Amino acid sequence: MRLKCPCCGERGLEEFTYRGDATVRRPAPDASHQNWVDYVYLRDNPAGPHRELWYHGAGCRSWLVVTRDTRTHEILEVSIASDTTRATSHIQECAP
C-alpha cells in the first residue's frame, strides 16, 4: 500500500504510522466513567470509507487524515490533519 502525502508525494507505507480513528473524540476530563470506557474500549469496525489518522514519521513529519475503504484498502483521500483535534499539537505545514 502507498500513501500520497500532500507534502512529499507518493510514498511507501513503511514511512507512515497508523495513529487511530480520526472520528473519535476524547471525552471531557469530568465525563462519566461509562463515557471513558466507551472511548477507550468500544470502537465500531466500519465496512467502507473510514477516516484515520496517520503520521509521516520517516518523511515530513506531518499528521494526515487518510480516508480509506476498509473493504478494499483503497485510499480515497489524504489531507493534512489541520482540523483534527488529536493532531493539533503536532501539525506541521508542508515545506515549500
Rosetta constraint file for C-alpha pairs under 8 A:
AtomPair CA 1 CA 12 HARMONIC 6.70 0.50
AtomPair CA 1 CA 13 HARMONIC 5.82 0.50
AtomPair CA 1 CA 73 HARMONIC 7.95 0.50
AtomPair CA 2 CA 10 HARMONIC 6.52 0.50
AtomPair CA 2 CA 11 HARMONIC 5.60 0.50
AtomPair CA 2 CA 12 HARMONIC 4.68 0.50
AtomPair CA 2 CA 13 HARMONIC 5.24 0.50
AtomPair CA 3 CA 10 HARMONIC 5.55 0.50
AtomPair CA 3 CA 11 HARMONIC 5.56 0.50
AtomPair CA 3 CA 12 HARMONIC 6.52 0.50
AtomPair CA 3 CA 13 HARMONIC 6.49 0.50
AtomPair CA 3 CA 75 HARMONIC 7.31 0.50
AtomPair CA 3 CA 78 HARMONIC 7.59 0.50
AtomPair CA 4 CA 8 HARMONIC 7.52 0.50
AtomPair CA 4 CA 9 HARMONIC 4.99 0.50
AtomPair CA 4 CA 10 HARMONIC 3.91 0.50
AtomPair CA 4 CA 11 HARMONIC 6.14 0.50
AtomPair CA 4 CA 78 HARMONIC 6.72 0.50
AtomPair CA 5 CA 9 HARMONIC 4.85 0.50
AtomPair CA 5 CA 10 HARMONIC 5.95 0.50
AtomPair CA 5 CA 11 HARMONIC 7.05 0.50
AtomPair CA 5 CA 64 HARMONIC 7.85 0.50
AtomPair CA 5 CA 78 HARMONIC 6.76 0.50
AtomPair CA 5 CA 79 HARMONIC 7.59 0.50
AtomPair CA 6 CA 78 HARMONIC 7.07 0.50
AtomPair CA 6 CA 79 HARMONIC 6.36 0.50
AtomPair CA 6 CA 80 HARMONIC 6.99 0.50
AtomPair CA 6 CA 94 HARMONIC 7.68 0.50
AtomPair CA 7 CA 60 HARMONIC 7.03 0.50
AtomPair CA 7 CA 94 HARMONIC 5.09 0.50
AtomPair CA 7 CA 95 HARMONIC 7.14 0.50
AtomPair CA 8 CA 59 HARMONIC 7.29 0.50
AtomPair CA 8 CA 60 HARMONIC 6.98 0.50
AtomPair CA 11 CA 15 HARMONIC 7.05 0.50
AtomPair CA 12 CA 16 HARMONIC 7.82 0.50
AtomPair CA 15 CA 56 HARMONIC 6.03 0.50
AtomPair CA 15 CA 57 HARMONIC 6.23 0.50
AtomPair CA 15 CA 58 HARMONIC 4.69 0.50
AtomPair CA 15 CA 59 HARMONIC 6.57 0.50
AtomPair CA 16 CA 54 HARMONIC 6.42 0.50
AtomPair CA 16 CA 55 HARMONIC 5.48 0.50
AtomPair CA 16 CA 56 HARMONIC 4.54 0.50
AtomPair CA 16 CA 57 HARMONIC 5.87 0.50
AtomPair CA 16 CA 58 HARMONIC 6.72 0.50
AtomPair CA 17 CA 54 HARMONIC 5.52 0.50
AtomPair CA 17 CA 55 HARMONIC 5.14 0.50
AtomPair CA 17 CA 56 HARMONIC 6.60 0.50
AtomPair CA 17 CA 57 HARMONIC 6.97 0.50
AtomPair CA 18 CA 52 HARMONIC 7.60 0.50
AtomPair CA 18 CA 53 HARMONIC 6.31 0.50
AtomPair CA 18 CA 54 HARMONIC 4.55 0.50
AtomPair CA 18 CA 55 HARMONIC 6.53 0.50
AtomPair CA 19 CA 52 HARMONIC 7.48 0.50
AtomPair CA 19 CA 53 HARMONIC 5.24 0.50
AtomPair CA 19 CA 54 HARMONIC 5.27 0.50
AtomPair CA 19 CA 55 HARMONIC 6.76 0.50
AtomPair CA 20 CA 52 HARMONIC 5.78 0.50
AtomPair CA 20 CA 53 HARMONIC 5.36 0.50
AtomPair CA 20 CA 54 HARMONIC 7.35 0.50
AtomPair CA 21 CA 51 HARMONIC 6.44 0.50
AtomPair CA 21 CA 52 HARMONIC 4.62 0.50
AtomPair CA 21 CA 53 HARMONIC 6.04 0.50
AtomPair CA 22 CA 51 HARMONIC 5.36 0.50
AtomPair CA 22 CA 52 HARMONIC 4.54 0.50
AtomPair CA 22 CA 53 HARMONIC 5.15 0.50
AtomPair CA 22 CA 65 HARMONIC 6.83 0.50
AtomPair CA 22 CA 84 HARMONIC 7.12 0.50
AtomPair CA 22 CA 86 HARMONIC 7.88 0.50
AtomPair CA 23 CA 51 HARMONIC 6.52 0.50
AtomPair CA 23 CA 52 HARMONIC 7.47 0.50
AtomPair CA 24 CA 39 HARMONIC 7.66 0.50
AtomPair CA 25 CA 39 HARMONIC 7.86 0.50
AtomPair CA 25 CA 85 HARMONIC 7.94 0.50
AtomPair CA 26 CA 39 HARMONIC 6.78 0.50
AtomPair CA 27 CA 31 HARMONIC 5.98 0.50
AtomPair CA 27 CA 35 HARMONIC 6.80 0.50
AtomPair CA 27 CA 36 HARMONIC 6.68 0.50
AtomPair CA 27 CA 39 HARMONIC 7.27 0.50
AtomPair CA 31 CA 35 HARMONIC 6.18 0.50
AtomPair CA 31 CA 36 HARMONIC 7.00 0.50
AtomPair CA 32 CA 36 HARMONIC 6.58 0.50
AtomPair CA 33 CA 37 HARMONIC 6.24 0.50
AtomPair CA 34 CA 38 HARMONIC 6.10 0.50
AtomPair CA 35 CA 39 HARMONIC 6.17 0.50
AtomPair CA 36 CA 40 HARMONIC 6.08 0.50
AtomPair CA 37 CA 41 HARMONIC 5.78 0.50
AtomPair CA 37 CA 42 HARMONIC 7.28 0.50
AtomPair CA 38 CA 42 HARMONIC 4.87 0.50
AtomPair CA 38 CA 43 HARMONIC 7.81 0.50
AtomPair CA 39 CA 43 HARMONIC 7.74 0.50
AtomPair CA 46 CA 50 HARMONIC 6.96 0.50
AtomPair CA 46 CA 70 HARMONIC 7.15 0.50
AtomPair CA 47 CA 69 HARMONIC 7.37 0.50
AtomPair CA 47 CA 70 HARMONIC 5.60 0.50
AtomPair CA 47 CA 71 HARMONIC 5.87 0.50
AtomPair CA 48 CA 68 HARMONIC 7.70 0.50
AtomPair CA 48 CA 69 HARMONIC 4.67 0.50
AtomPair CA 48 CA 70 HARMONIC 5.17 0.50
AtomPair CA 48 CA 71 HARMONIC 5.75 0.50
AtomPair CA 49 CA 67 HARMONIC 6.23 0.50
AtomPair CA 49 CA 68 HARMONIC 5.35 0.50
AtomPair CA 49 CA 69 HARMONIC 4.14 0.50
AtomPair CA 49 CA 70 HARMONIC 6.28 0.50
AtomPair CA 49 CA 76 HARMONIC 7.82 0.50
AtomPair CA 50 CA 67 HARMONIC 5.36 0.50
AtomPair CA 50 CA 68 HARMONIC 5.41 0.50
AtomPair CA 50 CA 69 HARMONIC 6.16 0.50
AtomPair CA 50 CA 70 HARMONIC 6.80 0.50
AtomPair CA 51 CA 65 HARMONIC 6.36 0.50
AtomPair CA 51 CA 66 HARMONIC 5.62 0.50
AtomPair CA 51 CA 67 HARMONIC 4.40 0.50
AtomPair CA 51 CA 68 HARMONIC 6.52 0.50
AtomPair CA 52 CA 65 HARMONIC 5.54 0.50
AtomPair CA 52 CA 66 HARMONIC 5.18 0.50
AtomPair CA 52 CA 67 HARMONIC 6.28 0.50
AtomPair CA 52 CA 68 HARMONIC 7.54 0.50
AtomPair CA 53 CA 63 HARMONIC 6.94 0.50
AtomPair CA 53 CA 64 HARMONIC 5.71 0.50
AtomPair CA 53 CA 65 HARMONIC 4.83 0.50
AtomPair CA 53 CA 66 HARMONIC 6.30 0.50
AtomPair CA 53 CA 81 HARMONIC 7.72 0.50
AtomPair CA 54 CA 63 HARMONIC 5.92 0.50
AtomPair CA 54 CA 64 HARMONIC 5.14 0.50
AtomPair CA 54 CA 65 HARMONIC 6.33 0.50
AtomPair CA 54 CA 66 HARMONIC 6.85 0.50
AtomPair CA 55 CA 61 HARMONIC 6.50 0.50
AtomPair CA 55 CA 62 HARMONIC 5.99 0.50
AtomPair CA 55 CA 63 HARMONIC 4.64 0.50
AtomPair CA 55 CA 64 HARMONIC 6.11 0.50
AtomPair CA 56 CA 60 HARMONIC 6.16 0.50
AtomPair CA 56 CA 61 HARMONIC 4.73 0.50
AtomPair CA 56 CA 62 HARMONIC 5.39 0.50
AtomPair CA 56 CA 63 HARMONIC 6.43 0.50
AtomPair CA 56 CA 64 HARMONIC 7.51 0.50
AtomPair CA 57 CA 61 HARMONIC 4.71 0.50
AtomPair CA 57 CA 62 HARMONIC 7.41 0.50
AtomPair CA 60 CA 94 HARMONIC 7.33 0.50
AtomPair CA 61 CA 92 HARMONIC 7.09 0.50
AtomPair CA 62 CA 80 HARMONIC 7.00 0.50
AtomPair CA 62 CA 81 HARMONIC 7.96 0.50
AtomPair CA 62 CA 90 HARMONIC 7.52 0.50
AtomPair CA 62 CA 91 HARMONIC 6.13 0.50
AtomPair CA 62 CA 92 HARMONIC 5.40 0.50
AtomPair CA 62 CA 93 HARMONIC 7.26 0.50
AtomPair CA 62 CA 94 HARMONIC 7.67 0.50
AtomPair CA 63 CA 80 HARMONIC 6.13 0.50
AtomPair CA 63 CA 81 HARMONIC 5.43 0.50
AtomPair CA 63 CA 87 HARMONIC 6.30 0.50
AtomPair CA 63 CA 90 HARMONIC 6.90 0.50
AtomPair CA 63 CA 91 HARMONIC 6.06 0.50
AtomPair CA 63 CA 92 HARMONIC 7.47 0.50
AtomPair CA 64 CA 78 HARMONIC 6.58 0.50
AtomPair CA 64 CA 79 HARMONIC 5.54 0.50
AtomPair CA 64 CA 80 HARMONIC 4.61 0.50
AtomPair CA 64 CA 81 HARMONIC 4.76 0.50
AtomPair CA 65 CA 78 HARMONIC 5.74 0.50
AtomPair CA 65 CA 79 HARMONIC 5.35 0.50
AtomPair CA 65 CA 80 HARMONIC 6.19 0.50
AtomPair CA 65 CA 81 HARMONIC 5.32 0.50
AtomPair CA 66 CA 75 HARMONIC 7.12 0.50
AtomPair CA 66 CA 76 HARMONIC 7.61 0.50
AtomPair CA 66 CA 77 HARMONIC 5.79 0.50
AtomPair CA 66 CA 78 HARMONIC 4.54 0.50
AtomPair CA 66 CA 79 HARMONIC 6.65 0.50
AtomPair CA 67 CA 75 HARMONIC 6.11 0.50
AtomPair CA 67 CA 76 HARMONIC 5.39 0.50
AtomPair CA 67 CA 77 HARMONIC 5.04 0.50
AtomPair CA 67 CA 78 HARMONIC 6.39 0.50
AtomPair CA 68 CA 73 HARMONIC 5.89 0.50
AtomPair CA 68 CA 74 HARMONIC 5.68 0.50
AtomPair CA 68 CA 75 HARMONIC 4.54 0.50
AtomPair CA 68 CA 76 HARMONIC 5.58 0.50
AtomPair CA 68 CA 77 HARMONIC 7.25 0.50
AtomPair CA 69 CA 73 HARMONIC 5.11 0.50
AtomPair CA 69 CA 74 HARMONIC 5.30 0.50
AtomPair CA 69 CA 75 HARMONIC 6.54 0.50
AtomPair CA 69 CA 76 HARMONIC 7.10 0.50
AtomPair CA 70 CA 74 HARMONIC 7.63 0.50
AtomPair CA 81 CA 87 HARMONIC 6.43 0.50
AtomPair CA 81 CA 88 HARMONIC 7.57 0.50
AtomPair CA 81 CA 91 HARMONIC 7.03 0.50
AtomPair CA 82 CA 87 HARMONIC 7.51 0.50
AtomPair CA 82 CA 88 HARMONIC 6.60 0.50
AtomPair CA 82 CA 91 HARMONIC 6.58 0.50
AtomPair CA 83 CA 88 HARMONIC 7.40 0.50
AtomPair CA 84 CA 88 HARMONIC 6.34 0.50
AtomPair CA 87 CA 91 HARMONIC 6.24 0.50
